[in-house]
Amino acid sequence: MKRAGRARRFAIRDLCPPDTLIIDVGADHGHVAHALGGIATERMPQRSGRTDVDWVIADGLLPFRDVPCAVIAGMGAETIVRILDNGPRPSVAILHAQDDPPKLRRMLATRGWRIDAEALAPEARRYAEVLRVVPGDEPSSGFTLEFGPRLLADGHPLLHDHLQQLCGHYGRIAKQTKGSATDAHSLAMARLAFLQKKLTDMGVDTQDS
Ligand SMILES: C[S@@+](CC[C@H](N)C(=O)[O-])C[C@H]1O[C@@H](n2cnc3c(N)ncnc32)[C@H](O)[C@@H]1O
């Protein structure tokens, strides 16, 4: 798995509330915790991280009584949601699922998390999607929820490139699944149409997407 690159670290940092204790769950080498001035946690005692941050060996947030802000990044959507489900519930969480951001957003919405802000950061020839969530009801649904209600409503300097990258991704899936996996093909086509419409609304010609 990829460790937080500089751009993603900055995106995470910029979404963190100021003057708030931050607990960076699964901090690995501790670079994000260092950038944020937070506490670094890891479930693996043998992991060696940087020595200029405070470390707690823990499964998720379990040993903490109160969590003003948690950063849970660079993990799969299901792992992130499991850590949040196990509690204690943070007042704010900054999240990044490296495998399936649409799934992360869907799961969060069904568990009483509202997406408050979102950012993009270039990483590994695509764009890492970083979410800030707070307890509450998420009003968006469907593909708007999956692809980022705040990104789509508020815009982002990288949104256009990100949507084009996603169009390429779902276009390839649609081609690969044509004539075989009907459900997967229909879903890829529907996602592609949604993303192309968003790009068209932004004034982009999507003929070649
Ligand atoms: C790929 S690294 C991500 C490092 C960094 N957070 C980032 O964004 O790049 C994932 C880390 O999460 C840790 N991890 C996974 N599940 C965890 C849990 N339940 N509690 C604490 N750490 C966990 C793993 O040990 C691993 O070091």
PDBQT file of the ligand as one rigid body, heavy atoms in Angstrom, charges set to zero:
ROOT
HETATM    1  C1  LIG A 301      -0.708   1.870   4.346  1.00  0.00    +0.000 C 
HETATM    2  S1  LIG A 301      -0.546   2.365   5.963  1.00  0.00    +0.000 S 
HETATM    3  C2  LIG A 301      -1.119   4.017   5.858  1.00  0.00    +0.000 C 
HETATM    4  C3  LIG A 301      -0.212   4.940   6.573  1.00  0.00    +0.000 C 
HETATM    5  C4  LIG A 301      -0.702   6.377   6.653  1.00  0.00    +0.000 C 
HETATM    6  N1  LIG A 301      -1.883   6.476   7.522  1.00  0.00    +0.000 N 
HETATM    7  C5  LIG A 301      -1.031   6.951   5.306  1.00  0.00    +0.000 C 
HETATM    8  O1  LIG A 301      -2.061   7.575   5.153  1.00  0.00    +0.000 OA
HETATM    9  O2  LIG A 301      -0.206   6.822   4.396  1.00  0.00    +0.000 OA
HETATM   10  C6  LIG A 301      -1.886   1.616   6.877  1.00  0.00    +0.000 C 
HETATM   11  C7  LIG A 301      -1.490   1.474   8.337  1.00  0.00    +0.000 C 
HETATM   12  O3  LIG A 301      -2.667   1.275   9.115  1.00  0.00    +0.000 OA
HETATM   13  C8  LIG A 301      -2.355   0.371  10.161  1.00  0.00    +0.000 C 
HETATM   14  N2  LIG A 301      -3.615  -0.152  10.666  1.00  0.00    +0.000 N 
HETATM   15  C9  LIG A 301      -4.538  -0.916   9.994  1.00  0.00    +0.000 A 
HETATM   16  N3  LIG A 301      -5.589  -1.197  10.801  1.00  0.00    +0.000 NA
HETATM   17  C10 LIG A 301      -5.338  -0.592  11.996  1.00  0.00    +0.000 A 
HETATM   18  C11 LIG A 301      -6.043  -0.515  13.235  1.00  0.00    +0.000 A 
HETATM   19  N4  LIG A 301      -7.218  -1.139  13.411  1.00  0.00    +0.000 N 
HETATM   20  N5  LIG A 301      -5.503   0.196  14.245  1.00  0.00    +0.000 NA
HETATM   21  C12 LIG A 301      -4.314   0.820  14.090  1.00  0.00    +0.000 A 
HETATM   22  N6  LIG A 301      -3.587   0.789  12.942  1.00  0.00    +0.000 NA
HETATM   23  C13 LIG A 301      -4.096   0.072  11.914  1.00  0.00    +0.000 A 
HETATM   24  C14 LIG A 301      -1.442  -0.651   9.501  1.00  0.00    +0.000 C 
HETATM   25  O4  LIG A 301      -0.643  -1.312  10.458  1.00  0.00    +0.000 OA
HETATM   26  C15 LIG A 301      -0.610   0.260   8.557  1.00  0.00    +0.000 C 
HETATM   27  O5  LIG A 301       0.571   0.702   9.162  1.00  0.00    +0.000 OA
ENDROOT
TORSDOF 0
